[in-house]
Amino acid sequence: MDFPRLRLRRLRRSETLRRMVRETWLTPADFIYPLFVREGRGVRNPIASMPGQYQLSVDEAVREAREAAGLGIPAVILFGIPDHKDAVGTGAYDDDGIVQRAVRALKDAVPDLCVITDVCLCEYTDHGHCGVIRDGDVDNDATLDLLVSEALSHARAGADLVAPSDMMDGRVAALRTALDADGFADVPVMAYAAKFASTFYGPFRDAAESPPQFGDRRSYQMDPANADEALREVELDIREGADLVMVKPALPYLDVIRRVKDTFGYPTAAYNVSGEYAMVKAMDRLGWGDGAGLMMESLLSIKRAGADLILTYFAPEAARILNG
Ligand code: PBG
C-alpha cells in the first residue's frame, strides 16, 4: 500500500493514539542516580556547572537518596570527595573513607535502595589520574591491586554493586577474583566497559574535584573515533566476568550503545554524563530550549538506542515528570 491510501499521520492524530503506538517508554526504574559525597554535616554545596546538583555530606546524601527511592529510582552510584589526597589514593580503600561511610549510612537508612560504588582512584589521587603513576603514565598492573583493595573495602561496607571506571586492562577479572575469594561472590560488577576520553566529563571533574593535574586520560580511556574497539572492550569485560556493561558518555555514543546491545544482549547501562546534563541546563537557562523537553528527549533516545539502565543526574527530575 502506498500514499494516498497509506497515511502514517493517521496514527499521530491524538495523544491517545500516539500513546498506543509508542515504542519506547521510560520509567523511574531505568535510572541510576549519581551522588557526590564529602565530609561534614548538613553540607549541600551547589556545583556551579551542574545546576541542581550538589556535593553532599553523608546525612544530606541519605536525604537525597531517600527522596529518590520514594520516586521509584532503584539505585544510586556514589562518588567520594575525600579531604585528603595522595599519590596512591589511600582514601579510596580506607574502610572509614567517605564512600564507605556513605554506603553504611545509606544501607542503614534505605535498605532496599541498590547502592553502587564507583571504583576509581582519580578522586583520591593528588595528581588526579585514575591509577598510580610510573614514568609519567598510569601503571596498569600496579593500579589493579589498589582497585581490588577499593572494591573489597566498598563490599565490606555493604555496597550492592561495584562499578570500575578506571579503564585499566584486566580490572574486571581482578575484581571478580578478589570478590569471590573474600566472600562477595554475590556482588555484581558493572563495568564501565566502553568509556571514552570525553570532553563531556568537564563539569564532573569540578564536581568531584578530580581533574588530572598533568596530561589527560587518553592513554587509558578510549579514542572517541573507535566503535569496533568499544565492542572489543565490552567483549573482554564480559569474558572477565562483568555482569552489566556500560557505555559512557551516552548521547555522543548512541551508535555504540546500539551495537553493544545487539551484539551481546547483556544488561547494558549508559552514562548520561555531566556535560550532557550541563548542556541541557545551559540551553534552558539561556532560553534556547525547554529544559524538561530536552531532558526527556535525551533520556528517551538513550533508552531507544538500547540502554536498559541510564546513569543520570536527571533521575529525580525525570522521575517526577514520569510519575505525573
Ligand atoms: C572517574 C569517573 C569520571 C566520570 C565518572 N567516573 C570522570 C573521568 O573519567 O574523568 C564522569 C562522569 C560525568 O562526567 O558525569 N574516573
py3Dmol code that shows the C-alpha trace and the ligand (Angstrom):
import py3Dmol

protein = """\
ATOM      1  CA  MET A   1       0.000   0.000   0.000  1.00  0.00           C
ATOM      2  CA  ASP A   2       1.179   3.476  -0.804  1.00  0.00           C
ATOM      3  CA  PHE A   3       0.133   7.096  -0.438  1.00  0.00           C
ATOM      4  CA  PRO A   4      -2.608   8.295  -0.653  1.00  0.00           C
ATOM      5  CA  ARG A   5      -4.158   5.115   0.813  1.00  0.00           C
ATOM      6  CA  LEU A   6      -1.291   4.837   3.250  1.00  0.00           C
ATOM      7  CA  ARG A   7      -1.022   7.808   5.608  1.00  0.00           C
ATOM      8  CA  LEU A   8       1.329   7.469   8.587  1.00  0.00           C
ATOM      9  CA  ARG A   9      -0.096  10.631  10.085  1.00  0.00           C
ATOM     10  CA  ARG A  10      -3.318   8.741  10.906  1.00  0.00           C
ATOM     11  CA  LEU A  11      -1.709   7.267  13.999  1.00  0.00           C
ATOM     12  CA  ARG A  12      -0.370  10.605  15.181  1.00  0.00           C
ATOM     13  CA  ARG A  13      -3.681  12.424  15.359  1.00  0.00           C
ATOM     14  CA  SER A  14      -4.247  12.362  19.102  1.00  0.00           C
ATOM     15  CA  GLU A  15      -2.234  11.813  22.237  1.00  0.00           C
ATOM     16  CA  THR A  16      -4.245   8.660  22.864  1.00  0.00           C
ATOM     17  CA  LEU A  17      -3.274   7.180  19.502  1.00  0.00           C
ATOM     18  CA  ARG A  18       0.325   8.285  19.950  1.00  0.00           C
ATOM     19  CA  ARG A  19       0.467   6.552  23.316  1.00  0.00           C
ATOM     20  CA  MET A  20      -0.987   3.382  21.808  1.00  0.00           C
ATOM     21  CA  VAL A  21       1.766   3.067  19.211  1.00  0.00           C
ATOM     22  CA  ARG A  22       4.637   4.392  21.330  1.00  0.00           C
ATOM     23  CA  GLU A  23       7.607   2.018  21.103  1.00  0.00           C
ATOM     24  CA  THR A  24       9.820   3.209  23.918  1.00  0.00           C
ATOM     25  CA  TRP A  25       8.827   4.009  27.491  1.00  0.00           C
ATOM     26  CA  LEU A  26      10.924   5.465  30.229  1.00  0.00           C
ATOM     27  CA  THR A  27      10.254   4.585  33.848  1.00  0.00           C
ATOM     28  CA  PRO A  28      11.978   5.715  37.050  1.00  0.00           C
ATOM     29  CA  ALA A  29      13.218   2.103  37.315  1.00  0.00           C
ATOM     30  CA  ASP A  30      15.536   2.843  34.376  1.00  0.00           C
ATOM     31  CA  PHE A  31      17.560   5.327  36.366  1.00  0.00           C
ATOM     32  CA  ILE A  32      20.691   5.229  38.485  1.00  0.00           C
ATOM     33  CA  TYR A  33      21.255   8.495  40.349  1.00  0.00           C
ATOM     34  CA  PRO A  34      24.865   9.665  40.857  1.00  0.00           C
ATOM     35  CA  LEU A  35      25.667  11.349  44.177  1.00  0.00           C
ATOM     36  CA  PHE A  36      28.818  13.218  45.232  1.00  0.00           C
ATOM     37  CA  VAL A  37      29.619  12.706  48.897  1.00  0.00           C
ATOM     38  CA  ARG A  38      32.020  14.675  51.033  1.00  0.00           C
ATOM     39  CA  GLU A  39      32.958  15.252  54.671  1.00  0.00           C
ATOM     40  CA  GLY A  40      30.866  17.306  57.075  1.00  0.00           C
ATOM     41  CA  ARG A  41      27.268  17.558  58.251  1.00  0.00           C
ATOM     42  CA  GLY A  42      24.417  19.426  56.633  1.00  0.00           C
ATOM     43  CA  VAL A  43      26.641  20.197  53.647  1.00  0.00           C
ATOM     44  CA  ARG A  44      24.915  20.873  50.346  1.00  0.00           C
ATOM     45  CA  ASN A  45      27.430  22.667  48.084  1.00  0.00           C
ATOM     46  CA  PRO A  46      25.933  23.625  44.749  1.00  0.00           C
ATOM     47  CA  ILE A  47      28.034  22.563  41.752  1.00  0.00           C
ATOM     48  CA  ALA A  48      28.223  25.633  39.515  1.00  0.00           C
ATOM     49  CA  SER A  49      28.470  23.812  36.185  1.00  0.00           C
ATOM     50  CA  MET A  50      25.701  21.344  37.118  1.00  0.00           C
ATOM     51  CA  PRO A  51      22.696  23.393  38.263  1.00  0.00           C
ATOM     52  CA  GLY A  52      20.558  21.350  40.659  1.00  0.00           C
ATOM     53  CA  GLN A  53      23.438  19.034  41.669  1.00  0.00           C
ATOM     54  CA  TYR A  54      25.334  19.240  44.956  1.00  0.00           C
ATOM     55  CA  GLN A  55      28.291  17.913  46.842  1.00  0.00           C
ATOM     56  CA  LEU A  56      26.564  16.321  49.824  1.00  0.00           C
ATOM     57  CA  SER A  57      27.658  15.315  53.280  1.00  0.00           C
ATOM     58  CA  VAL A  58      26.595  11.805  54.252  1.00  0.00           C
ATOM     59  CA  ASP A  59      23.465  12.957  56.128  1.00  0.00           C
ATOM     60  CA  GLU A  60      22.349  15.011  53.121  1.00  0.00           C
ATOM     61  CA  ALA A  61      23.143  12.145  50.749  1.00  0.00           C
ATOM     62  CA  VAL A  62      20.842   9.951  52.823  1.00  0.00           C
ATOM     63  CA  ARG A  63      18.081  12.543  52.485  1.00  0.00           C
ATOM     64  CA  GLU A  64      18.601  12.803  48.750  1.00  0.00           C
ATOM     65  CA  ALA A  65      18.673   9.016  48.328  1.00  0.00           C
ATOM     66  CA  ARG A  66      15.533   8.520  50.393  1.00  0.00           C
ATOM     67  CA  GLU A  67      13.702  11.003  48.217  1.00  0.00           C
ATOM     68  CA  ALA A  68      14.971   9.312  45.045  1.00  0.00           C
ATOM     69  CA  ALA A  69      13.843   5.918  46.323  1.00  0.00           C
ATOM     70  CA  GLY A  70      10.419   7.391  47.056  1.00  0.00           C
ATOM     71  CA  LEU A  71      10.202   8.417  43.410  1.00  0.00           C
ATOM     72  CA  GLY A  72      10.817   4.828  42.291  1.00  0.00           C
ATOM     73  CA  ILE A  73      14.508   5.184  41.454  1.00  0.00           C
ATOM     74  CA  PRO A  74      16.119   1.842  42.319  1.00  0.00           C
ATOM     75  CA  ALA A  75      19.785   2.801  42.603  1.00  0.00           C
ATOM     76  CA  VAL A  76      22.357   5.439  43.372  1.00  0.00           C
ATOM     77  CA  ILE A  77      26.042   5.475  42.439  1.00  0.00           C
ATOM     78  CA  LEU A  78      28.449   7.147  44.829  1.00  0.00           C
ATOM     79  CA  PHE A  79      31.453   9.312  44.089  1.00  0.00           C
ATOM     80  CA  GLY A  80      33.663  10.326  47.003  1.00  0.00           C
ATOM     81  CA  ILE A  81      35.396  13.630  47.553  1.00  0.00           C
ATOM     82  CA  PRO A  82      37.950  12.959  50.282  1.00  0.00           C
ATOM     83  CA  ASP A  83      39.533  15.707  52.386  1.00  0.00           C
ATOM     84  CA  HIS A  84      42.937  14.124  51.898  1.00  0.00           C
ATOM     85  CA  LYS A  85      44.524  13.114  48.588  1.00  0.00           C
ATOM     86  CA  ASP A  86      47.893  11.476  47.966  1.00  0.00           C
ATOM     87  CA  ALA A  87      49.896   9.831  45.192  1.00  0.00           C
ATOM     88  CA  VAL A  88      48.364   6.374  45.682  1.00  0.00           C
ATOM     89  CA  GLY A  89      44.771   7.341  46.508  1.00  0.00           C
ATOM     90  CA  THR A  90      44.775   5.966  50.055  1.00  0.00           C
ATOM     91  CA  GLY A  91      41.324   7.422  50.765  1.00  0.00           C
ATOM     92  CA  ALA A  92      39.820   5.109  48.153  1.00  0.00           C
ATOM     93  CA  TYR A  93      40.474   1.920  50.114  1.00  0.00           C
ATOM     94  CA  ASP A  94      40.180   3.250  53.663  1.00  0.00           C
ATOM     95  CA  ASP A  95      37.428   1.268  55.430  1.00  0.00           C
ATOM     96  CA  ASP A  96      36.482   4.511  57.148  1.00  0.00           C
ATOM     97  CA  GLY A  97      36.656   6.551  53.924  1.00  0.00           C
ATOM     98  CA  ILE A  98      33.913   8.873  52.785  1.00  0.00           C
ATOM     99  CA  VAL A  99      32.274   6.436  50.353  1.00  0.00           C
ATOM    100  CA  GLN A 100      32.488   3.555  52.812  1.00  0.00           C
ATOM    101  CA  ARG A 101      30.713   5.633  55.467  1.00  0.00           C
ATOM    102  CA  ALA A 102      28.126   6.795  52.962  1.00  0.00           C
ATOM    103  CA  VAL A 103      27.418   3.205  51.918  1.00  0.00           C
ATOM    104  CA  ARG A 104      26.864   2.126  55.520  1.00  0.00           C
ATOM    105  CA  ALA A 105      24.574   5.085  56.219  1.00  0.00           C
ATOM    106  CA  LEU A 106      22.560   4.543  53.038  1.00  0.00           C
ATOM    107  CA  LYS A 107      22.138   0.795  53.551  1.00  0.00           C
ATOM    108  CA  ASP A 108      21.058   1.505  57.100  1.00  0.00           C
ATOM    109  CA  ALA A 109      18.535   4.210  56.186  1.00  0.00           C
ATOM    110  CA  VAL A 110      17.198   2.933  52.836  1.00  0.00           C
ATOM    111  CA  PRO A 111      17.884  -0.824  52.827  1.00  0.00           C
ATOM    112  CA  ASP A 112      16.058  -1.570  49.570  1.00  0.00           C
ATOM    113  CA  LEU A 113      17.976   1.011  47.587  1.00  0.00           C
ATOM    114  CA  CYS A 114      20.730  -0.503  45.426  1.00  0.00           C
ATOM    115  CA  VAL A 115      23.915   1.260  46.448  1.00  0.00           C
ATOM    116  CA  ILE A 116      26.545   1.207  43.709  1.00  0.00           C
ATOM    117  CA  THR A 117      30.079   2.469  44.188  1.00  0.00           C
ATOM    118  CA  ASP A 118      32.299   3.933  41.524  1.00  0.00           C
ATOM    119  CA  VAL A 119      35.644   2.167  41.771  1.00  0.00           C
ATOM    120  CA  CYS A 120      38.374   4.516  40.600  1.00  0.00           C
ATOM    121  CA  LEU A 121      41.309   6.396  42.034  1.00  0.00           C
ATOM    122  CA  CYS A 122      41.109   9.798  40.313  1.00  0.00           C
ATOM    123  CA  GLU A 123      39.093  11.416  43.102  1.00  0.00           C
ATOM    124  CA  TYR A 124      41.635  10.239  45.671  1.00  0.00           C
ATOM    125  CA  THR A 125      44.978  10.890  43.981  1.00  0.00           C
ATOM    126  CA  ASP A 126      46.717  14.256  44.269  1.00  0.00           C
ATOM    127  CA  HIS A 127      47.679  14.064  40.562  1.00  0.00           C
ATOM    128  CA  GLY A 128      44.075  13.314  39.563  1.00  0.00           C
ATOM    129  CA  HIS A 129      44.839  10.272  37.421  1.00  0.00           C
ATOM    130  CA  CYS A 130      42.894   7.026  37.702  1.00  0.00           C
ATOM    131  CA  GLY A 131      45.845   4.985  38.950  1.00  0.00           C
ATOM    132  CA  VAL A 132      49.405   5.103  40.193  1.00  0.00           C
ATOM    133  CA  ILE A 133      51.934   6.963  38.082  1.00  0.00           C
ATOM    134  CA  ARG A 134      55.190   5.493  36.849  1.00  0.00           C
ATOM    135  CA  ASP A 135      57.370   7.210  34.265  1.00  0.00           C
ATOM    136  CA  GLY A 136      54.715   9.835  33.586  1.00  0.00           C
ATOM    137  CA  ASP A 137      51.890   7.400  32.801  1.00  0.00           C
ATOM    138  CA  VAL A 138      49.391   5.316  34.762  1.00  0.00           C
ATOM    139  CA  ASP A 139      50.903   1.946  35.619  1.00  0.00           C
ATOM    140  CA  ASN A 140      48.243  -0.622  34.729  1.00  0.00           C
ATOM    141  CA  ASP A 141      49.186  -3.630  36.819  1.00  0.00           C
ATOM    142  CA  ALA A 142      50.190  -1.724  39.941  1.00  0.00           C
ATOM    143  CA  THR A 143      46.830   0.083  39.766  1.00  0.00           C
ATOM    144  CA  LEU A 144      44.909  -3.220  39.698  1.00  0.00           C
ATOM    145  CA  ASP A 145      45.992  -4.045  43.247  1.00  0.00           C
ATOM    146  CA  LEU A 146      44.666  -0.729  44.532  1.00  0.00           C
ATOM    147  CA  LEU A 147      41.374  -1.073  42.653  1.00  0.00           C
ATOM    148  CA  VAL A 148      40.949  -4.503  44.215  1.00  0.00           C
ATOM    149  CA  SER A 149      41.525  -3.026  47.685  1.00  0.00           C
ATOM    150  CA  GLU A 150      38.996  -0.304  46.928  1.00  0.00           C
ATOM    151  CA  ALA A 151      36.306  -2.674  45.661  1.00  0.00           C
ATOM    152  CA  LEU A 152      36.763  -5.018  48.627  1.00  0.00           C
ATOM    153  CA  SER A 153      36.529  -2.110  51.023  1.00  0.00           C
ATOM    154  CA  HIS A 154      33.293  -0.977  49.345  1.00  0.00           C
ATOM    155  CA  ALA A 155      31.908  -4.514  49.530  1.00  0.00           C
ATOM    156  CA  ARG A 156      32.779  -4.776  53.228  1.00  0.00           C
ATOM    157  CA  ALA A 157      30.903  -1.524  53.795  1.00  0.00           C
ATOM    158  CA  GLY A 158      27.849  -3.125  52.176  1.00  0.00           C
ATOM    159  CA  ALA A 159      27.919  -1.940  48.560  1.00  0.00           C
ATOM    160  CA  ASP A 160      25.367  -3.846  46.482  1.00  0.00           C
ATOM    161  CA  LEU A 161      27.302  -3.493  43.255  1.00  0.00           C
ATOM    162  CA  VAL A 162      30.729  -2.181  42.268  1.00  0.00           C
ATOM    163  CA  ALA A 163      31.466  -0.233  39.097  1.00  0.00           C
ATOM    164  CA  PRO A 164      35.092   0.121  37.981  1.00  0.00           C
ATOM    165  CA  SER A 165      35.523   3.273  35.872  1.00  0.00           C
ATOM    166  CA  ASP A 166      39.300   3.387  35.572  1.00  0.00           C
ATOM    167  CA  MET A 167      39.733   1.628  32.196  1.00  0.00           C
ATOM    168  CA  MET A 168      42.769  -0.407  33.282  1.00  0.00           C
ATOM    169  CA  ASP A 169      43.194  -3.670  31.378  1.00  0.00           C
ATOM    170  CA  GLY A 170      42.282  -6.723  33.419  1.00  0.00           C
ATOM    171  CA  ARG A 171      40.479  -4.937  36.209  1.00  0.00           C
ATOM    172  CA  VAL A 172      37.178  -6.779  35.907  1.00  0.00           C
ATOM    173  CA  ALA A 173      38.885 -10.163  36.269  1.00  0.00           C
ATOM    174  CA  ALA A 174      40.963  -8.852  39.172  1.00  0.00           C
ATOM    175  CA  LEU A 175      37.871  -7.537  40.979  1.00  0.00           C
ATOM    176  CA  ARG A 176      35.800 -10.655  40.304  1.00  0.00           C
ATOM    177  CA  THR A 177      38.527 -12.969  41.560  1.00  0.00           C
ATOM    178  CA  ALA A 178      39.074 -10.923  44.713  1.00  0.00           C
ATOM    179  CA  LEU A 179      35.367 -10.502  45.471  1.00  0.00           C
ATOM    180  CA  ASP A 180      34.766 -14.246  45.069  1.00  0.00           C
ATOM    181  CA  ALA A 181      37.731 -15.113  47.272  1.00  0.00           C
ATOM    182  CA  ASP A 182      36.605 -12.737  50.026  1.00  0.00           C
ATOM    183  CA  GLY A 183      33.032 -13.941  50.354  1.00  0.00           C
ATOM    184  CA  PHE A 184      31.431 -11.413  47.991  1.00  0.00           C
ATOM    185  CA  ALA A 185      30.511 -13.787  45.175  1.00  0.00           C
ATOM    186  CA  ASP A 186      27.038 -12.204  45.136  1.00  0.00           C
ATOM    187  CA  VAL A 187      28.240  -8.662  44.498  1.00  0.00           C
ATOM    188  CA  PRO A 188      27.853  -7.924  40.778  1.00  0.00           C
ATOM    189  CA  VAL A 189      30.316  -5.895  38.740  1.00  0.00           C
ATOM    190  CA  MET A 190      29.040  -3.199  36.409  1.00  0.00           C
ATOM    191  CA  ALA A 191      31.976  -2.414  34.141  1.00  0.00           C
ATOM    192  CA  TYR A 192      32.442   0.991  32.601  1.00  0.00           C
ATOM    193  CA  ALA A 193      33.377  -1.146  29.606  1.00  0.00           C
ATOM    194  CA  ALA A 194      33.438   1.364  26.763  1.00  0.00           C
ATOM    195  CA  LYS A 195      34.484   4.586  28.418  1.00  0.00           C
ATOM    196  CA  PHE A 196      35.666   7.251  26.042  1.00  0.00           C
ATOM    197  CA  ALA A 197      38.165  10.050  26.706  1.00  0.00           C
ATOM    198  CA  SER A 198      35.450  12.683  26.531  1.00  0.00           C
ATOM    199  CA  THR A 199      35.325  16.444  26.830  1.00  0.00           C
ATOM    200  CA  PHE A 200      31.813  15.948  28.212  1.00  0.00           C
ATOM    201  CA  TYR A 201      33.284  14.977  31.617  1.00  0.00           C
ATOM    202  CA  GLY A 202      34.295  18.578  32.281  1.00  0.00           C
ATOM    203  CA  PRO A 203      31.645  19.501  34.875  1.00  0.00           C
ATOM    204  CA  PHE A 204      32.146  16.186  36.713  1.00  0.00           C
ATOM    205  CA  ARG A 205      35.791  16.979  37.290  1.00  0.00           C
ATOM    206  CA  ASP A 206      34.701  20.207  39.010  1.00  0.00           C
ATOM    207  CA  ALA A 207      32.068  18.345  40.983  1.00  0.00           C
ATOM    208  CA  ALA A 208      34.428  15.590  42.112  1.00  0.00           C
ATOM    209  CA  GLU A 209      37.454  17.884  42.284  1.00  0.00           C
ATOM    210  CA  SER A 210      39.333  15.349  40.184  1.00  0.00           C
ATOM    211  CA  PRO A 211      40.833  16.950  37.063  1.00  0.00           C
ATOM    212  CA  PRO A 212      44.171  15.421  36.023  1.00  0.00           C
ATOM    213  CA  GLN A 213      46.970  17.743  37.182  1.00  0.00           C
ATOM    214  CA  PHE A 214      49.087  16.925  34.141  1.00  0.00           C
ATOM    215  CA  GLY A 215      48.324  15.415  30.737  1.00  0.00           C
ATOM    216  CA  ASP A 216      44.970  13.809  30.032  1.00  0.00           C
ATOM    217  CA  ARG A 217      43.318  10.387  30.185  1.00  0.00           C
ATOM    218  CA  ARG A 218      43.846   9.340  26.584  1.00  0.00           C
ATOM    219  CA  SER A 219      46.353   6.622  27.416  1.00  0.00           C
ATOM    220  CA  TYR A 220      43.633   4.661  29.227  1.00  0.00           C
ATOM    221  CA  GLN A 221      40.192   5.946  28.167  1.00  0.00           C
ATOM    222  CA  MET A 222      39.075   5.211  24.609  1.00  0.00           C
ATOM    223  CA  ASP A 223      39.528   7.253  21.469  1.00  0.00           C
ATOM    224  CA  PRO A 224      36.104   8.770  20.594  1.00  0.00           C
ATOM    225  CA  ALA A 225      36.638   7.655  16.997  1.00  0.00           C
ATOM    226  CA  ASN A 226      36.540   3.925  17.774  1.00  0.00           C
ATOM    227  CA  ALA A 227      33.372   1.825  17.823  1.00  0.00           C
ATOM    228  CA  ASP A 228      34.812  -1.589  16.818  1.00  0.00           C
ATOM    229  CA  GLU A 229      37.286  -1.231  19.656  1.00  0.00           C
ATOM    230  CA  ALA A 230      34.383  -0.468  22.007  1.00  0.00           C
ATOM    231  CA  LEU A 231      32.916  -3.866  21.171  1.00  0.00           C
ATOM    232  CA  ARG A 232      36.278  -5.498  21.947  1.00  0.00           C
ATOM    233  CA  GLU A 233      36.384  -3.699  25.303  1.00  0.00           C
ATOM    234  CA  VAL A 234      32.877  -4.901  26.131  1.00  0.00           C
ATOM    235  CA  GLU A 235      33.624  -8.459  24.997  1.00  0.00           C
ATOM    236  CA  LEU A 236      36.723  -8.581  27.147  1.00  0.00           C
ATOM    237  CA  ASP A 237      34.907  -7.275  30.231  1.00  0.00           C
ATOM    238  CA  ILE A 238      32.166  -9.862  29.719  1.00  0.00           C
ATOM    239  CA  ARG A 239      34.768 -12.620  29.426  1.00  0.00           C
ATOM    240  CA  GLU A 240      36.376 -11.345  32.620  1.00  0.00           C
ATOM    241  CA  GLY A 241      33.064 -11.594  34.458  1.00  0.00           C
ATOM    242  CA  ALA A 242      31.205  -8.303  34.133  1.00  0.00           C
ATOM    243  CA  ASP A 243      27.511  -8.721  34.995  1.00  0.00           C
ATOM    244  CA  LEU A 244      26.468  -5.428  33.439  1.00  0.00           C
ATOM    245  CA  VAL A 245      28.315  -3.367  30.872  1.00  0.00           C
ATOM    246  CA  MET A 246      28.285   0.359  30.377  1.00  0.00           C
ATOM    247  CA  VAL A 247      28.852   2.800  27.560  1.00  0.00           C
ATOM    248  CA  LYS A 248      29.946   6.286  28.538  1.00  0.00           C
ATOM    249  CA  PRO A 249      29.130   9.042  27.607  1.00  0.00           C
ATOM    250  CA  ALA A 250      25.663   8.328  26.197  1.00  0.00           C
ATOM    251  CA  LEU A 251      24.395  10.896  23.701  1.00  0.00           C
ATOM    252  CA  PRO A 252      27.514  11.190  21.500  1.00  0.00           C
ATOM    253  CA  TYR A 253      27.791   7.351  21.513  1.00  0.00           C
ATOM    254  CA  LEU A 254      24.239   6.148  20.809  1.00  0.00           C
ATOM    255  CA  ASP A 255      25.600   4.063  17.934  1.00  0.00           C
ATOM    256  CA  VAL A 256      27.913   2.260  20.350  1.00  0.00           C
ATOM    257  CA  ILE A 257      25.055   1.578  22.787  1.00  0.00           C
ATOM    258  CA  ARG A 258      23.016   0.036  19.978  1.00  0.00           C
ATOM    259  CA  ARG A 259      25.877  -2.145  18.766  1.00  0.00           C
ATOM    260  CA  VAL A 260      26.739  -3.313  22.273  1.00  0.00           C
ATOM    261  CA  LYS A 261      23.133  -4.264  23.000  1.00  0.00           C
ATOM    262  CA  ASP A 262      22.647  -6.018  19.652  1.00  0.00           C
ATOM    263  CA  THR A 263      25.968  -7.851  19.793  1.00  0.00           C
ATOM    264  CA  PHE A 264      25.952  -9.135  23.373  1.00  0.00           C
ATOM    265  CA  GLY A 265      22.383  -8.880  24.661  1.00  0.00           C
ATOM    266  CA  TYR A 266      23.826  -8.109  28.087  1.00  0.00           C
ATOM    267  CA  PRO A 267      22.235  -5.777  30.613  1.00  0.00           C
ATOM    268  CA  THR A 268      23.550  -2.522  29.223  1.00  0.00           C
ATOM    269  CA  ALA A 269      23.870   0.776  31.036  1.00  0.00           C
ATOM    270  CA  ALA A 270      24.669   4.160  29.547  1.00  0.00           C
ATOM    271  CA  TYR A 271      26.054   7.141  31.426  1.00  0.00           C
ATOM    272  CA  ASN A 272      24.331  10.408  30.559  1.00  0.00           C
ATOM    273  CA  VAL A 273      27.349  12.352  31.783  1.00  0.00           C
ATOM    274  CA  SER A 274      27.853  15.707  33.436  1.00  0.00           C
ATOM    275  CA  GLY A 275      28.420  17.612  30.182  1.00  0.00           C
ATOM    276  CA  GLU A 276      25.237  16.208  28.673  1.00  0.00           C
ATOM    277  CA  TYR A 277      23.390  17.392  31.764  1.00  0.00           C
ATOM    278  CA  ALA A 278      25.080  20.797  31.697  1.00  0.00           C
ATOM    279  CA  MET A 279      24.243  21.262  28.022  1.00  0.00           C
ATOM    280  CA  VAL A 280      20.531  20.856  28.698  1.00  0.00           C
ATOM    281  CA  LYS A 281      20.652  23.115  31.750  1.00  0.00           C
ATOM    282  CA  ALA A 282      22.570  25.773  29.815  1.00  0.00           C
ATOM    283  CA  MET A 283      20.072  25.793  26.946  1.00  0.00           C
ATOM    284  CA  ASP A 284      17.244  26.058  29.424  1.00  0.00           C
ATOM    285  CA  ARG A 285      18.900  28.942  31.294  1.00  0.00           C
ATOM    286  CA  LEU A 286      19.694  30.825  28.131  1.00  0.00           C
ATOM    287  CA  GLY A 287      16.114  30.476  26.980  1.00  0.00           C
ATOM    288  CA  TRP A 288      17.279  28.463  23.976  1.00  0.00           C
ATOM    289  CA  GLY A 289      15.209  25.383  24.694  1.00  0.00           C
ATOM    290  CA  ASP A 290      12.776  23.899  27.181  1.00  0.00           C
ATOM    291  CA  GLY A 291      14.778  22.033  29.821  1.00  0.00           C
ATOM    292  CA  ALA A 292      12.152  19.393  30.554  1.00  0.00           C
ATOM    293  CA  GLY A 293      11.655  18.634  26.877  1.00  0.00           C
ATOM    294  CA  LEU A 294      15.386  18.424  26.221  1.00  0.00           C
ATOM    295  CA  MET A 295      15.827  16.167  29.237  1.00  0.00           C
ATOM    296  CA  MET A 296      13.061  13.708  28.367  1.00  0.00           C
ATOM    297  CA  GLU A 297      14.043  13.511  24.692  1.00  0.00           C
ATOM    298  CA  SER A 298      17.687  12.889  25.647  1.00  0.00           C
ATOM    299  CA  LEU A 299      16.772  10.107  28.075  1.00  0.00           C
ATOM    300  CA  LEU A 300      14.331   8.558  25.624  1.00  0.00           C
ATOM    301  CA  SER A 301      16.967   8.481  22.885  1.00  0.00           C
ATOM    302  CA  ILE A 302      19.370   6.640  25.185  1.00  0.00           C
ATOM    303  CA  LYS A 303      16.759   4.022  26.007  1.00  0.00           C
ATOM    304  CA  ARG A 304      15.709   3.730  22.356  1.00  0.00           C
ATOM    305  CA  ALA A 305      19.358   3.126  21.441  1.00  0.00           C
ATOM    306  CA  GLY A 306      19.271   0.019  23.621  1.00  0.00           C
ATOM    307  CA  ALA A 307      20.219   1.036  27.147  1.00  0.00           C
ATOM    308  CA  ASP A 308      18.457  -0.892  29.903  1.00  0.00           C
ATOM    309  CA  LEU A 309      19.723   1.467  32.572  1.00  0.00           C
ATOM    310  CA  ILE A 310      20.672   5.131  32.464  1.00  0.00           C
ATOM    311  CA  LEU A 311      23.029   6.764  34.930  1.00  0.00           C
ATOM    312  CA  THR A 312      21.727  10.304  35.027  1.00  0.00           C
ATOM    313  CA  TYR A 313      21.771  13.425  37.177  1.00  0.00           C
ATOM    314  CA  PHE A 314      18.248  13.996  35.857  1.00  0.00           C
ATOM    315  CA  ALA A 315      16.946  10.924  37.703  1.00  0.00           C
ATOM    316  CA  PRO A 316      14.712  12.649  40.285  1.00  0.00           C
ATOM    317  CA  GLU A 317      13.625  15.430  37.948  1.00  0.00           C
ATOM    318  CA  ALA A 318      12.676  12.989  35.205  1.00  0.00           C
ATOM    319  CA  ALA A 319      11.059  10.578  37.668  1.00  0.00           C
ATOM    320  CA  ARG A 320       8.816  13.384  38.928  1.00  0.00           C
ATOM    321  CA  ILE A 321       7.605  14.013  35.393  1.00  0.00           C
ATOM    322  CA  LEU A 322       7.121  10.287  34.696  1.00  0.00           C
ATOM    323  CA  ASN A 323       5.169   9.873  37.933  1.00  0.00           C
ATOM    324  CA  GLY A 324       2.909  12.701  36.841  1.00  0.00           C
TER     325      GLY A 324
END
"""
ligand_1 = """\
16
PBG
C 36.038 8.588 37.294
C 34.800 8.997 36.619
C 34.582 10.098 35.759
C 33.212 10.112 35.478
C 32.660 9.027 36.136
N 33.661 8.337 36.805
C 35.480 11.170 35.305
C 36.557 10.902 34.378
O 36.818 9.794 33.926
O 37.247 11.888 34.090
C 32.498 11.125 34.641
C 31.050 11.284 34.921
C 30.427 12.504 34.343
O 31.026 13.274 33.591
O 29.240 12.703 34.662
N 37.029 8.037 36.503
"""
view = py3Dmol.view(width=600, height=400)
view.addModel(protein, "pdb")
view.setStyle({"model": 0}, {"cartoon": {"style": "trace"}})
view.addModel(ligand_1, "xyz")
view.setStyle({"model": 1}, {"stick": {}})
view.zoomTo()
view.show()
